[in-house]
């Protein structure tokens, strides 16, 4: 596949990237603690070089807060083929400005900022529309270009499929194009409230807005990990009259009922999800959103339910399973809307294209959420006003040293973990209403 990608690249010419993943180390040889990947379920805390200004638009951050995203489990399980041993992981993080390149004039050293998980150039046609995840000029992956016909933006800490940029599960990080990829955090907002502007809040918000949730809608949400839990709240804030969450993890079903007040379906009890939804909502849902199920099953890309898909996936006859999307298409009313924010990689079999066409369903690939389009709106209209507080989903706070153990616990959903704030030596104390520091090895102990 890579050979074919290279052939495509030769036809296209040079990759028109404006940033490079390679980072200069500090001249003094200083090191930092960072979480690196070495193989499936093998992540280690290592001593890595502290990054230095490499390009004129760079900003170097001291990390004050980072976390694990559900999609990081794809990396943890070795499902991303372009990972290399020693790659530093992490795409959700924030910090204070430590160093700035000569072209940076909108930030100052010591300023508190949050980073978008995608690296945007700020100048291409997509970036001018704030569609930062579609940036044309920050990802040089020939493989992604071959598979999709073009490329997403570069992402932090998410393999060479997304540019090979070092991530922020570390004490320092280099932020290319720091003038556009960093959002200043206002005083009065805790680090825990700001951190999740990097991914989970814009991603979940985008899934609801892009799929067109309207006042009075009945909405089904497949997957009650952090994205699904947040999407349920956004749907209610946008005026949905009913939200129904579908999952199989008892703690997450209970969490959604008690914390957000939505209805739930446990698909281990109701194996025929479509039938159960038709019983609950005669005529069908207005909107269905696929929020991934990456944290609700085994950490893989939409783990197959049926034997047929299990066999086909095991034989590499498909990379992804369309069972959830088929459930959504048959669960919505005629003319309903289905959004996909959950991560899919490539190709699927047995897709119900007939129902899609005959019912007039609007199937929307939400894409990687354009953080730049939404983060100021979420900050100003929801976080600063108190309409949305991430505190409901932040279940733990641990030190950077616990990262390897945290991945194991997060993968197994130990101790009811939903979202974790990981602190470094540069972090501020916990904000009001957020968890105090604990150690993963102590979870579950009396």
C-alpha positions as CSV (number, residue, x, y, z in Angstrom):
1,X,0.0,0.0,0.0
2,X,2.8,2.4,0.8
3,X,4.4,1.7,-2.6
4,X,1.2,2.6,-4.3
5,X,1.0,5.8,-2.1
6,X,4.5,6.7,-3.2
7,X,3.5,6.2,-6.8
8,X,0.6,8.6,-6.4
9,X,2.9,11.1,-4.8
10,X,5.3,11.0,-7.7
11,X,2.4,11.9,-10.0
12,X,1.3,14.7,-7.8
13,X,4.7,16.2,-7.2
14,X,6.1,17.5,-4.0
15,X,3.9,17.7,-0.9
16,X,3.0,21.4,-0.4
17,X,3.5,21.3,3.3
18,X,4.5,24.5,5.2
19,X,5.6,22.9,8.5
20,X,7.8,20.0,9.3
21,X,7.5,17.4,12.0
22,X,11.2,17.3,12.8
23,X,12.1,19.3,15.9
24,X,15.4,20.7,17.0
25,X,16.4,19.8,20.5
26,X,17.6,22.4,23.0
27,X,21.3,23.1,22.5
28,X,22.0,22.4,26.2
29,X,20.9,18.8,25.8
30,X,18.1,19.1,28.4
31,X,15.5,16.3,28.6
32,X,11.9,16.0,29.6
33,X,9.5,13.2,30.6
34,X,7.3,12.1,27.8
35,X,5.0,9.1,27.0
36,X,6.2,7.2,24.0
37,X,4.8,4.2,22.0
38,X,6.9,1.1,21.5
39,X,4.3,-1.5,20.4
40,X,0.8,-2.7,21.0
41,X,-0.1,-2.1,24.6
42,X,3.5,-1.0,25.2
43,X,3.7,2.7,26.1
44,X,6.6,4.0,28.3
45,X,7.6,7.1,30.1
46,X,11.0,8.1,28.6
47,X,13.5,10.9,28.8
48,X,13.2,12.8,25.5
49,X,15.0,16.0,24.3
50,X,13.3,19.2,25.2
51,X,12.1,20.8,21.9
52,X,13.5,24.1,20.7
53,X,12.2,26.7,18.2
54,X,12.6,25.0,14.8
55,X,10.7,27.2,12.5
56,X,9.9,31.0,12.7
57,X,6.2,30.4,13.6
58,X,6.9,27.9,16.4
59,X,5.8,28.2,20.0
60,X,7.2,26.0,22.7
61,X,4.8,25.2,25.6
62,X,5.4,24.0,29.1
63,X,2.5,21.5,29.4
64,X,0.3,22.2,32.4
65,X,-2.5,19.7,31.5
66,X,-2.9,16.8,29.2
67,X,-5.1,13.7,28.9
68,X,-5.9,10.5,27.1
69,X,-8.5,10.7,24.3
70,X,-10.6,7.6,23.5
71,X,-9.0,7.6,20.0
72,X,-5.6,7.2,21.6
73,X,-6.6,3.6,22.3
74,X,-6.3,2.9,18.5
75,X,-2.6,3.8,19.0
76,X,-2.3,1.9,22.2
77,X,-3.5,-1.2,20.5
78,X,-1.2,-0.7,17.5
79,X,-4.0,-0.3,15.0
80,X,-2.4,2.7,13.2
81,X,0.1,1.2,10.8
82,X,2.3,4.3,10.5
83,X,3.3,4.4,14.2
84,X,7.1,4.2,14.9
85,X,8.8,3.1,18.1
86,X,9.5,6.1,20.2
87,X,6.7,8.3,18.9
88,X,5.5,10.7,21.6
89,X,1.7,10.5,21.9
90,X,-1.0,12.9,22.9
91,X,-3.2,15.4,21.1
92,X,-5.3,17.0,23.9
93,X,-3.2,19.4,26.0
94,X,-2.6,23.0,27.2
95,X,0.2,24.9,28.8
96,X,2.0,28.2,29.2
97,X,4.2,29.8,26.5
98,X,7.9,29.0,27.2
99,X,9.5,30.2,23.9
100,X,8.3,31.9,20.8
101,X,9.6,32.1,17.3
102,X,10.5,35.4,15.6
103,X,7.3,35.6,13.6
104,X,5.0,35.2,16.7
105,X,3.5,38.6,17.7
106,X,0.2,37.7,19.3
107,X,1.5,35.7,22.3
108,X,3.9,36.3,25.1
109,X,6.0,34.2,27.3
110,X,4.2,32.9,30.4
111,X,0.7,33.2,28.7
112,X,-1.7,30.4,29.4
113,X,-3.0,28.8,26.2
114,X,-4.8,25.7,24.9
115,X,-3.8,23.9,21.7
116,X,-6.1,22.5,19.0
117,X,-5.4,18.9,18.3
118,X,-4.9,19.7,14.6
119,X,-2.1,21.8,13.2
120,X,-3.5,24.4,10.8
121,X,-1.5,26.7,8.5
122,X,-4.0,29.6,8.8
123,X,-3.6,30.5,5.2
124,X,-5.1,27.8,2.9
125,X,-8.7,28.0,1.6
126,X,-10.0,25.7,4.4
127,X,-8.2,27.5,7.2
128,X,-9.7,30.8,6.0
129,X,-13.1,29.3,6.6
130,X,-11.9,28.1,10.1
131,X,-12.1,24.5,8.8
132,X,-8.8,23.8,10.5
133,X,-9.1,20.0,10.4
134,X,-9.1,20.2,6.6
135,X,-5.9,22.2,6.3
136,X,-4.2,21.4,3.0
137,X,-0.7,22.2,4.0
138,X,0.4,20.6,7.3
139,X,0.3,16.9,6.7
140,X,2.7,15.2,4.3
141,X,1.3,11.6,4.5
142,X,1.3,10.0,1.1
143,X,-0.6,7.0,2.5
144,X,-3.5,9.2,3.6
145,X,-3.5,10.9,0.3
146,X,-3.6,7.5,-1.5
147,X,-6.5,6.2,0.7
148,X,-8.7,9.3,0.8
149,X,-7.7,11.2,-2.3
150,X,-6.3,14.1,-0.2
151,X,-5.2,14.7,3.4
152,X,-6.5,16.0,6.7
153,X,-4.4,18.5,8.6
154,X,-1.5,17.3,10.6
155,X,-2.4,16.2,14.2
156,X,-0.3,16.1,17.3
157,X,0.9,12.7,18.6
158,X,-1.2,10.6,16.2
159,X,1.4,8.8,14.1
160,X,2.9,9.5,10.7
161,X,-0.5,9.1,9.1
162,X,-1.2,12.5,10.4
163,X,2.2,14.1,9.8
164,X,4.4,12.5,12.5
165,X,4.3,15.5,14.9
166,X,5.4,14.8,18.5
167,X,2.4,14.9,20.9
168,X,1.7,16.6,24.2
169,X,1.7,13.7,26.7
170,X,4.9,15.3,27.9
171,X,6.4,18.2,29.8
172,X,7.1,20.3,26.7
173,X,5.8,20.4,23.2
174,X,6.6,22.3,20.0
175,X,3.5,23.9,18.4
176,X,4.0,24.7,14.7
177,X,2.1,27.8,13.5
178,X,1.6,28.7,17.1
179,X,0.1,32.0,16.1
180,X,-3.1,30.2,14.8
181,X,-3.1,26.9,16.8
182,X,-3.1,28.3,20.3
183,X,-6.1,29.9,22.0
184,X,-5.4,32.2,25.0
185,X,-7.2,31.1,28.2
186,X,-8.8,34.0,30.1
187,X,-8.4,34.5,33.8
188,X,-11.2,33.0,35.9
189,X,-11.2,29.7,33.9
190,X,-9.5,26.8,35.5
191,X,-7.1,24.6,33.6
192,X,-9.6,21.7,33.7
193,X,-12.3,23.8,32.1
194,X,-9.9,25.0,29.3
195,X,-8.0,21.8,28.5
196,X,-10.9,20.0,26.7
197,X,-11.2,22.9,24.2
198,X,-8.4,21.1,22.5
199,X,-10.6,18.2,21.3
200,X,-13.5,16.6,23.1
201,X,-15.6,19.7,23.5
202,X,-15.3,21.0,19.9
203,X,-15.6,17.4,18.5
204,X,-18.8,16.7,20.4
205,X,-20.2,20.1,19.7
206,X,-19.4,19.8,16.0
207,X,-21.2,16.4,15.8
208,X,-24.4,17.9,17.1
209,X,-24.3,21.2,15.1
210,X,-23.0,19.6,11.9
211,X,-25.7,16.9,11.9
212,X,-28.3,19.6,12.4
213,X,-29.9,18.9,15.8
214,X,-32.8,21.3,16.2
215,X,-35.3,22.3,18.9
216,X,-37.8,19.5,19.5
217,X,-35.7,16.7,17.9
218,X,-35.4,13.2,19.3
219,X,-31.8,12.2,19.1
220,X,-30.0,8.8,19.3
221,X,-26.4,8.7,20.3
222,X,-24.4,5.5,19.7
223,X,-21.5,5.3,22.2
224,X,-21.3,6.9,25.6
225,X,-17.7,7.6,26.0
226,X,-16.6,11.2,26.6
227,X,-17.6,12.3,23.1
228,X,-21.1,10.7,23.4
229,X,-21.6,12.0,27.0
230,X,-20.8,15.6,25.8
231,X,-22.8,15.2,22.6
232,X,-25.9,14.3,24.7
233,X,-25.5,17.5,26.7
234,X,-25.0,19.6,23.6
235,X,-28.1,18.1,22.0
236,X,-30.1,19.1,25.0
237,X,-28.7,22.6,25.0
238,X,-29.7,22.9,21.4
239,X,-33.3,22.1,22.3
240,X,-33.6,18.3,21.7
241,X,-36.7,17.1,23.6
242,X,-35.4,13.5,24.0
243,X,-31.9,12.0,23.8
244,X,-31.4,8.2,23.9
245,X,-27.9,6.8,24.4
246,X,-26.8,3.4,23.2
247,X,-23.9,1.5,24.8
248,X,-23.2,-1.7,26.7
249,X,-21.0,-0.6,29.6
250,X,-23.1,-0.5,32.8
251,X,-21.1,2.4,34.4
252,X,-21.5,4.6,31.3
253,X,-25.2,3.8,30.9
254,X,-25.7,4.7,34.6
255,X,-23.5,7.8,34.2
256,X,-25.6,9.1,31.3
257,X,-28.8,8.5,33.2
258,X,-27.7,10.1,36.4
259,X,-25.4,12.9,35.3
260,X,-27.3,14.0,32.1
261,X,-30.7,12.6,32.6
262,X,-31.1,10.9,29.2
263,X,-32.7,7.6,28.3
264,X,-30.4,4.7,27.6
265,X,-30.4,1.3,25.7
266,X,-28.1,-1.5,26.8
267,X,-27.4,-3.4,23.6
268,X,-26.5,-6.5,25.6
269,X,-30.1,-6.5,26.8
270,X,-31.7,-5.3,23.6
271,X,-29.6,-6.9,20.9
272,X,-32.0,-5.6,18.2
273,X,-31.3,-1.9,18.8
274,X,-33.5,-0.8,15.9
275,X,-36.5,-2.7,17.2
276,X,-36.0,-1.2,20.7
277,X,-35.8,2.3,19.2
278,X,-38.9,1.8,17.2
279,X,-40.7,0.8,20.4
280,X,-39.5,3.9,22.2
281,X,-39.9,6.3,19.2
282,X,-42.6,5.2,16.8
283,X,-41.9,6.7,13.4
284,X,-38.2,7.0,14.1
285,X,-35.5,9.3,15.4
286,X,-35.0,12.7,14.0
287,X,-31.2,12.5,14.3
288,X,-28.7,9.7,15.0
289,X,-25.1,10.3,15.8
290,X,-22.3,7.7,15.8
291,X,-19.9,8.8,18.6
292,X,-17.5,6.0,18.0
293,X,-17.9,3.2,20.6
294,X,-14.1,3.3,20.9
295,X,-14.3,3.3,24.7
296,X,-17.4,1.2,24.9
297,X,-16.1,-2.0,23.5
298,X,-12.5,-3.2,23.1
299,X,-10.7,-0.1,22.0
300,X,-10.8,-1.1,18.3
301,X,-12.4,0.6,15.4
302,X,-16.1,-0.3,15.9
303,X,-15.7,-3.8,17.0
304,X,-18.0,-6.1,15.0
305,X,-21.1,-7.6,16.6
306,X,-22.0,-10.3,14.1
307,X,-20.0,-13.4,13.1
308,X,-20.0,-12.3,9.4
309,X,-18.3,-9.0,10.1
310,X,-15.9,-10.7,12.6
311,X,-14.7,-13.1,9.9
312,X,-14.4,-10.5,7.2
313,X,-12.5,-8.1,9.5
314,X,-10.2,-10.9,10.7
315,X,-9.4,-11.8,7.1
316,X,-8.9,-8.1,6.3
317,X,-11.8,-8.1,3.8
318,X,-12.9,-4.9,5.4
319,X,-11.2,-2.4,7.7
320,X,-14.4,-1.1,9.3
321,X,-17.8,-2.3,10.2
322,X,-21.0,-0.6,9.0
323,X,-23.3,-2.2,11.6
324,X,-23.7,1.0,13.7
325,X,-24.3,3.2,10.6
326,X,-26.9,0.7,9.3
327,X,-28.7,0.8,12.7
328,X,-28.8,4.6,12.5
329,X,-30.1,4.6,8.9
330,X,-33.0,2.2,9.8
331,X,-33.7,3.9,13.1
332,X,-34.3,7.5,11.8
333,X,-37.5,8.6,10.3
334,X,-37.8,9.3,6.5
335,X,-35.6,12.3,5.8
336,X,-33.7,11.9,9.0
337,X,-30.1,12.9,9.6
338,X,-27.3,10.6,10.6
339,X,-23.9,12.0,11.6
340,X,-20.6,10.1,11.9
341,X,-18.0,11.6,14.3
342,X,-16.7,8.2,15.4
343,X,-13.3,7.3,13.8
344,X,-13.4,5.0,10.8
345,X,-10.3,4.1,8.8
346,X,-11.2,2.7,5.4
347,X,-13.7,0.3,3.9
348,X,-16.8,-1.6,5.0
349,X,-19.0,-4.3,3.6
350,X,-22.8,-4.8,3.7
351,X,-23.7,-1.1,3.9
352,X,-27.4,-0.5,3.6
353,X,-27.3,1.9,0.6
354,X,-30.9,1.0,-0.3
355,X,-32.4,2.3,2.9
356,X,-30.2,5.4,2.7
357,X,-31.6,6.2,-0.8
358,X,-35.2,5.1,-0.3
359,X,-35.7,6.9,3.0
360,X,-34.0,10.1,1.8
361,X,-31.6,9.9,4.8
362,X,-29.0,12.6,5.1
363,X,-25.8,10.7,6.0
364,X,-23.2,13.2,7.1
365,X,-19.5,12.4,7.6
366,X,-18.8,15.0,10.3
367,X,-15.0,14.6,9.7
368,X,-12.4,15.5,12.2
369,X,-13.9,18.4,14.0
370,X,-12.6,21.8,13.0
371,X,-11.5,23.0,16.4
372,X,-10.8,26.5,15.2
373,X,-14.4,27.0,14.0
374,X,-15.9,26.2,17.4
375,X,-13.5,26.8,20.3
376,X,-14.1,30.5,20.7
377,X,-17.8,30.0,20.5
378,X,-17.7,27.3,23.1
379,X,-15.4,29.3,25.3
380,X,-17.4,32.5,25.2
381,X,-21.0,31.2,25.0
382,X,-20.8,28.1,27.2
383,X,-17.8,27.9,29.4
384,X,-17.5,31.5,30.6
385,X,-21.3,31.8,31.0
386,X,-21.5,28.5,33.0
387,X,-23.9,26.9,30.5
388,X,-21.5,24.0,30.1
389,X,-19.0,22.8,32.6
390,X,-16.7,19.8,31.8
391,X,-16.6,18.9,35.5
392,X,-19.2,16.2,35.1
393,X,-17.0,14.1,32.9
394,X,-13.6,14.6,34.7
395,X,-13.4,11.6,37.0
396,X,-9.7,11.6,38.0
397,X,-6.5,13.6,38.2
398,X,-3.1,11.8,38.1
399,X,0.6,12.7,37.7
400,X,2.5,12.4,34.4
401,X,4.4,9.5,35.9
402,X,1.2,7.4,35.9
403,X,0.7,7.6,32.2
404,X,1.6,3.9,31.4
405,X,-0.6,2.6,34.2
406,X,-3.3,5.1,33.1
407,X,-3.5,3.7,29.6
408,X,-4.1,0.2,31.0
409,X,-6.8,1.5,33.4
410,X,-8.4,3.7,30.7
411,X,-8.5,0.8,28.3
412,X,-10.2,-1.4,30.9
413,X,-12.5,1.4,32.1
414,X,-11.2,0.8,35.6
415,X,-12.7,2.7,38.5
416,X,-15.4,4.3,36.4
417,X,-12.8,6.4,34.5
418,X,-14.3,8.8,31.9
419,X,-11.9,11.7,31.4
420,X,-8.6,12.2,33.3
421,X,-6.6,15.4,33.9
422,X,-2.9,14.5,33.8
423,X,-0.7,17.0,35.6
424,X,3.0,17.8,35.1
425,X,5.5,19.7,37.3
426,X,4.2,22.9,35.7
427,X,0.5,22.4,36.6
428,X,-1.7,24.6,38.7
429,X,-3.6,23.1,41.7
430,X,-6.9,21.5,40.9
431,X,-9.7,23.9,40.1
432,X,-12.9,24.2,42.2
433,X,-15.2,21.1,41.8
434,X,-12.5,19.0,40.0
435,X,-10.8,15.8,41.3
436,X,-7.8,16.0,43.6
437,X,-4.6,14.2,42.7
438,X,-4.7,10.4,43.0
439,X,-2.5,7.5,41.8
440,X,-3.7,4.9,39.4
441,X,-2.3,2.1,41.5
442,X,-4.6,3.2,44.4
443,X,-7.8,3.3,42.4
444,X,-10.4,0.9,43.8
445,X,-8.6,0.6,47.2
446,X,-10.6,1.3,50.3
